[in-house]
């Protein structure tokens, strides 16, 4: 596995890009929209800035785990993203003004480094584990975007 696995989808949100950014960059609200991540918290004194660290608690029917992430892009009204691991998976929200609101795009990039980690961790089961994560991203991104839209538009 030498290439990133990527997926991205978009949705229109009836709010300006700054409002959308303020919402998605508040990782403490992630549990309001993510189908897997139940909560996130910043390291003491941190917030949505490049270099900041946070922890996420994830839950599926089969397991519960925590991840450590570092913010890699924080451009108000434009983009917010973080690296899980770091370096294993990159998640990014992109905002673009459109039709009196914002086109919000969520991207997922499972890096070659992340895939190598899975090979080391899971051995022969790595391809199945990678496929499971890819399927979760493909189904989770539209669900997440729809939930963010609901959260923002209901005020």
Phi and psi in degrees as GROMACS dihedral restraints (atoms count N, CA, C in turn):
[ dihedral_restraints ]
;  ai    aj    ak    al  type     phi  dphi    fc
    3     4     5     6     1  -116.9    20    10
    4     5     6     7     1    -7.9    20    10
    6     7     8     9     1  -112.3    20    10
    7     8     9    10     1   149.9    20    10
    9    10    11    12     1   -64.9    20    10
   10    11    12    13     1   146.5    20    10
   12    13    14    15     1   -98.5    20    10
   13    14    15    16     1   126.7    20    10
   15    16    17    18     1  -131.0    20    10
   16    17    18    19     1   155.8    20    10
   18    19    20    21     1  -155.6    20    10
   19    20    21    22     1   143.0    20    10
   21    22    23    24     1  -148.3    20    10
   22    23    24    25     1   145.0    20    10
   24    25    26    27     1  -144.2    20    10
   25    26    27    28     1   160.6    20    10
   27    28    29    30     1  -131.2    20    10
   28    29    30    31     1   160.4    20    10
   30    31    32    33     1  -148.7    20    10
   31    32    33    34     1   152.1    20    10
   33    34    35    36     1   -92.4    20    10
   34    35    36    37     1   132.5    20    10
   36    37    38    39     1  -119.4    20    10
   37    38    39    40     1   132.4    20    10
   39    40    41    42     1   -82.6    20    10
   40    41    42    43     1    67.6    20    10
   42    43    44    45     1  -161.4    20    10
   43    44    45    46     1   158.3    20    10
   45    46    47    48     1   -73.3    20    10
   46    47    48    49     1   158.5    20    10
   48    49    50    51     1   -57.7    20    10
   49    50    51    52     1   -32.5    20    10
   51    52    53    54     1   -66.8    20    10
   52    53    54    55     1   -39.8    20    10
   54    55    56    57     1   -66.1    20    10
   55    56    57    58     1   -43.4    20    10
   57    58    59    60     1   -61.9    20    10
   58    59    60    61     1   -45.8    20    10
   60    61    62    63     1   -59.2    20    10
   61    62    63    64     1   -47.6    20    10
   63    64    65    66     1   -57.3    20    10
   64    65    66    67     1   -34.6    20    10
   66    67    68    69     1   -74.1    20    10
   67    68    69    70     1   -55.6    20    10
   69    70    71    72     1   -70.9    20    10
   70    71    72    73     1   -23.0    20    10
   72    73    74    75     1   -84.0    20    10
   73    74    75    76     1    -5.6    20    10
   75    76    77    78     1   -90.3    20    10
   76    77    78    79     1    85.2    20    10
   78    79    80    81     1   -61.7    20    10
   79    80    81    82     1   -18.8    20    10
   81    82    83    84     1   -67.5    20    10
   82    83    84    85     1   -11.5    20    10
   84    85    86    87     1   -98.8    20    10
   85    86    87    88     1    -1.2    20    10
   87    88    89    90     1   -53.0    20    10
   88    89    90    91     1   -37.0    20    10
   90    91    92    93     1   -60.6    20    10
   91    92    93    94     1   -17.7    20    10
   93    94    95    96     1   -72.5    20    10
   94    95    96    97     1   -21.9    20    10
   96    97    98    99     1  -131.2    20    10
   97    98    99   100     1   -17.8    20    10
   99   100   101   102     1   -83.3    20    10
  100   101   102   103     1   136.1    20    10
  102   103   104   105     1   -75.1    20    10
  103   104   105   106     1   -14.5    20    10
  105   106   107   108     1  -120.4    20    10
  106   107   108   109     1   -43.6    20    10
  108   109   110   111     1   -79.8    20    10
  109   110   111   112     1   114.6    20    10
  111   112   113   114     1   -85.1    20    10
  112   113   114   115     1   -29.5    20    10
  114   115   116   117     1  -164.8    20    10
  115   116   117   118     1   155.2    20    10
  117   118   119   120     1  -137.0    20    10
  118   119   120   121     1   152.6    20    10
  120   121   122   123     1  -144.4    20    10
  121   122   123   124     1   141.5    20    10
  123   124   125   126     1   -73.8    20    10
  124   125   126   127     1   149.8    20    10
  126   127   128   129     1   -60.8    20    10
  127   128   129   130     1   153.9    20    10
  129   130   131   132     1   -49.6    20    10
  130   131   132   133     1   125.3    20    10
  132   133   134   135     1    81.1    20    10
  133   134   135   136     1    -1.9    20    10
  135   136   137   138     1   -93.9    20    10
  136   137   138   139     1   168.2    20    10
  138   139   140   141     1  -164.9    20    10
  139   140   141   142     1  -167.6    20    10
  141   142   143   144     1   -74.4    20    10
  142   143   144   145     1    76.3    20    10
  144   145   146   147     1  -137.3    20    10
  145   146   147   148     1   153.0    20    10
  147   148   149   150     1   -58.4    20    10
  148   149   150   151     1   131.8    20    10
  150   151   152   153     1    97.3    20    10
  151   152   153   154     1   -15.5    20    10
  153   154   155   156     1   -68.8    20    10
  154   155   156   157     1   149.8    20    10
  156   157   158   159     1  -114.4    20    10
  157   158   159   160     1   146.2    20    10
  159   160   161   162     1  -147.4    20    10
  160   161   162   163     1   162.6    20    10
  162   163   164   165     1  -115.0    20    10
  163   164   165   166     1   141.4    20    10
  165   166   167   168     1  -121.3    20    10
  166   167   168   169     1   142.2    20    10
  168   169   170   171     1  -109.3    20    10
  169   170   171   172     1   121.0    20    10
  171   172   173   174     1  -113.7    20    10
  172   173   174   175     1   146.1    20    10
  174   175   176   177     1  -139.9    20    10
  175   176   177   178     1   130.2    20    10
  177   178   179   180     1  -127.1    20    10
  178   179   180   181     1   171.9    20    10
  180   181   182   183     1   -59.8    20    10
  181   182   183   184     1   -24.8    20    10
  183   184   185   186     1   -94.4    20    10
  184   185   186   187     1   -21.9    20    10
  186   187   188   189     1  -164.9    20    10
  187   188   189   190     1   168.6    20    10
  189   190   191   192     1  -133.9    20    10
  190   191   192   193     1   138.6    20    10
  192   193   194   195     1  -155.5    20    10
  193   194   195   196     1   164.5    20    10
  195   196   197   198     1  -116.2    20    10
  196   197   198   199     1   151.1    20    10
  198   199   200   201     1  -127.0    20    10
  199   200   201   202     1   154.5    20    10
  201   202   203   204     1  -110.3    20    10
  202   203   204   205     1   133.3    20    10
  204   205   206   207     1  -133.7    20    10
  205   206   207   208     1   152.5    20    10
  207   208   209   210     1  -125.2    20    10
  208   209   210   211     1   133.7    20    10
  210   211   212   213     1   -67.4    20    10
  211   212   213   214     1   129.5    20    10
  213   214   215   216     1  -115.0    20    10
  214   215   216   217     1   -16.4    20    10
  216   217   218   219     1  -147.6    20    10
  217   218   219   220     1   133.3    20    10
  219   220   221   222     1  -148.1    20    10
  220   221   222   223     1    87.7    20    10
  222   223   224   225     1  -119.7    20    10
  223   224   225   226     1    97.7    20    10
  225   226   227   228     1   -48.7    20    10
  226   227   228   229     1   131.0    20    10
  228   229   230   231     1    77.7    20    10
  229   230   231   232     1    -0.7    20    10
  231   232   233   234     1  -128.2    20    10
  232   233   234   235     1   -52.3    20    10
  234   235   236   237     1  -159.5    20    10
  235   236   237   238     1   143.4    20    10
  237   238   239   240     1  -141.6    20    10
  238   239   240   241     1   127.6    20    10
  240   241   242   243     1  -150.6    20    10
  241   242   243   244     1   159.7    20    10
  243   244   245   246     1  -144.2    20    10
  244   245   246   247     1   158.6    20    10
  246   247   248   249     1  -113.4    20    10
  247   248   249   250     1   122.4    20    10
  249   250   251   252     1   -88.4    20    10
  250   251   252   253     1   132.1    20    10
  252   253   254   255     1   119.5    20    10
  253   254   255   256     1   -48.2    20    10
  255   256   257   258     1   -74.1    20    10
  256   257   258   259     1   166.8    20    10
  258   259   260   261     1    94.7    20    10
  259   260   261   262     1    -6.0    20    10
  261   262   263   264     1   -93.4    20    10
  262   263   264   265     1   -43.5    20    10
  264   265   266   267     1  -139.5    20    10
  265   266   267   268     1   134.7    20    10
  267   268   269   270     1  -111.3    20    10
  268   269   270   271     1   128.7    20    10
  270   271   272   273     1  -116.6    20    10
  271   272   273   274     1   134.2    20    10
  273   274   275   276     1  -141.4    20    10
  274   275   276   277     1   139.5    20    10
  276   277   278   279     1  -107.6    20    10
  277   278   279   280     1   129.8    20    10
  279   280   281   282     1  -116.0    20    10
  280   281   282   283     1   136.6    20    10
  282   283   284   285     1  -120.8    20    10
  283   284   285   286     1   134.7    20    10
  285   286   287   288     1  -140.2    20    10
  286   287   288   289     1   127.3    20    10
  288   289   290   291     1   -60.2    20    10
  289   290   291   292     1   133.3    20    10
  291   292   293   294     1  -162.4    20    10
  292   293   294   295     1   140.0    20    10
  294   295   296   297     1    47.3    20    10
  295   296   297   298     1    44.8    20    10
  297   298   299   300     1    73.5    20    10
  298   299   300   301     1    12.0    20    10
  300   301   302   303     1  -149.9    20    10
  301   302   303   304     1  -137.5    20    10
  303   304   305   306     1  -139.6    20    10
  304   305   306   307     1   134.9    20    10
  306   307   308   309     1   -87.3    20    10
  307   308   309   310     1   116.8    20    10
  309   310   311   312     1  -103.5    20    10
  310   311   312   313     1   122.9    20    10
  312   313   314   315     1  -115.0    20    10
  313   314   315   316     1   132.4    20    10
  315   316   317   318     1  -109.9    20    10
  316   317   318   319     1   130.4    20    10
  318   319   320   321     1  -119.8    20    10
  319   320   321   322     1   148.4    20    10
  321   322   323   324     1  -129.8    20    10
  322   323   324   325     1   129.6    20    10
  324   325   326   327     1  -134.2    20    10
  325   326   327   328     1   105.4    20    10
  327   328   329   330     1   -89.6    20    10
  328   329   330   331     1   102.4    20    10
  330   331   332   333     1   -70.7    20    10
  331   332   333   334     1   161.5    20    10
  333   334   335   336     1   -56.9    20    10
  334   335   336   337     1   -35.9    20    10
  336   337   338   339     1   -63.4    20    10
  337   338   339   340     1   -40.7    20    10
  339   340   341   342     1   -65.8    20    10
  340   341   342   343     1   -40.0    20    10
  342   343   344   345     1   -67.2    20    10
  343   344   345   346     1   -37.8    20    10
  345   346   347   348     1   -63.4    20    10
  346   347   348   349     1   -38.9    20    10
  348   349   350   351     1   -59.5    20    10
  349   350   351   352     1   -42.4    20    10
  351   352   353   354     1   -65.6    20    10
  352   353   354   355     1   -38.3    20    10
  354   355   356   357     1   -62.4    20    10
  355   356   357   358     1   -43.5    20    10
  357   358   359   360     1   -65.7    20    10
  358   359   360   361     1   -41.8    20    10
  360   361   362   363     1   -76.1    20    10
  361   362   363   364     1   -42.2    20    10
  363   364   365   366     1  -107.0    20    10
  364   365   366   367     1    -9.8    20    10
  366   367   368   369     1    58.9    20    10
  367   368   369   370     1  -128.5    20    10
  369   370   371   372     1   -63.3    20    10
  370   371   372   373     1   -20.2    20    10
  372   373   374   375     1   -86.3    20    10
  373   374   375   376     1    -2.1    20    10
  375   376   377   378     1   -56.2    20    10
  376   377   378   379     1   -47.5    20    10
  378   379   380   381     1   -57.1    20    10
  379   380   381   382     1   -39.4    20    10
  381   382   383   384     1   -68.0    20    10
  382   383   384   385     1   -39.2    20    10
  384   385   386   387     1   -66.7    20    10
  385   386   387   388     1   -41.2    20    10
  387   388   389   390     1   -63.6    20    10
  388   389   390   391     1   -45.1    20    10
  390   391   392   393     1   -61.3    20    10
  391   392   393   394     1   -37.1    20    10
  393   394   395   396     1   -64.2    20    10
  394   395   396   397     1   -42.4    20    10
  396   397   398   399     1   -67.5    20    10
  397   398   399   400     1   -38.3    20    10
  399   400   401   402     1   -65.2    20    10
  400   401   402   403     1   -42.8    20    10
  402   403   404   405     1   -63.0    20    10
  403   404   405   406     1   -38.7    20    10
  405   406   407   408     1   -64.9    20    10
  406   407   408   409     1   -39.1    20    10
  408   409   410   411     1   -66.7    20    10
  409   410   411   412     1   -44.0    20    10
  411   412   413   414     1   -63.8    20    10
  412   413   414   415     1   -35.7    20    10
  414   415   416   417     1   -87.2    20    10
  415   416   417   418     1   -31.8    20    10
  417   418   419   420     1   -76.1    20    10
  418   419   420   421     1   -34.1    20    10
  420   421   422   423     1   -61.1    20    10
  421   422   423   424     1   -51.1    20    10
  423   424   425   426     1   -63.5    20    10
  424   425   426   427     1   -34.5    20    10
  426   427   428   429     1   -65.1    20    10
  427   428   429   430     1   -43.6    20    10
  429   430   431   432     1   -63.5    20    10
  430   431   432   433     1   -47.4    20    10
  432   433   434   435     1   -60.2    20    10
  433   434   435   436     1   -42.7    20    10
  435   436   437   438     1   -62.7    20    10
  436   437   438   439     1   -39.2    20    10
  438   439   440   441     1   -69.5    20    10
  439   440   441   442     1   -40.4    20    10
  441   442   443   444     1   -61.1    20    10
  442   443   444   445     1   -44.0    20    10
  444   445   446   447     1   -56.6    20    10
  445   446   447   448     1   -47.5    20    10
  447   448   449   450     1   -60.6    20    10
  448   449   450   451     1   -45.9    20    10
  450   451   452   453     1   -59.5    20    10
  451   452   453   454     1   -47.8    20    10
  453   454   455   456     1   -70.2    20    10
  454   455   456   457     1   -45.2    20    10
  456   457   458   459     1   -72.5    20    10
  457   458   459   460     1   -24.7    20    10
  459   460   461   462     1   -81.7    20    10
  460   461   462   463     1   -13.0    20    10
